[in-house]
Amino acid sequence: MHDTFSAAEALDPSVSGSGPRVIASEDLLRGAREIIIRHVGEDYRLRLTRAGKLILNK
């Protein structure tokens, strides 16, 4: 089972675990329905649908 960390804890290199870090979607979205994630100069849109699902688009 993965541990769940807040966004700040997930970015802290002192917080380590045996598997991938898990960040709650609520911590990423912080009340918004949509955010932009910038990765290697490219923007990706993470959107929360009315049905409560997440969609990631480039």
Order of alpha helices (4+ residues) and beta strands (2+ residues): beta-alpha-beta-alpha-beta-beta-beta
